[in-house]
């Protein structure tokens, strides 16, 4: 199997307590097959999948240039939400406040991906997945709610490789300092 990649912003320890809170409060381990390890928590900027080595190298060069043109910023994690049906969401995540710097960074990365043949989703919803892959079709209610903002200092983004059978599942290949 070919190695798959993504570009993301790794979480910081400041978010771990909130993740544990919602894992426990909503009993997510009882309802979902996958609760990402704390070391794997991140906000995906671009999913790449499998990519030929020469295109990956070109993308890495472009990412270096993107990082040089963006400054560090603060992202606020301030809610819990989900993707999917209200009676049984397929993904539960921590949400962020709208952030113009994040949107600009993600747009630049998505455009660089297009340059090397990576098609991205038309809609970017910044999020940090805390549970996915339902165990059953039994109804489960996940409230969409906000909480006191937790700042995430974004000083870099990273290219990660994916290793589904390992823990942690994601390995940082290259870090791009803003």
Secondary structure, DSSP 8 states (H G I E B T S, - for coil): ---EEEEEEE--GGGHHHHHHHHHHTTHHHHEEE---GGG-EEEEEEEEE--HHHHHHHHHHHHHHHHT---EEEEEEEEEEEEETTEEEEEEEEE---HHHHHHHHHHHHHHHHTT----S----EEEEEEEES-SS------EEEEEEEEEE-EEEEEEE-TTSSSSEEEEEEEE-
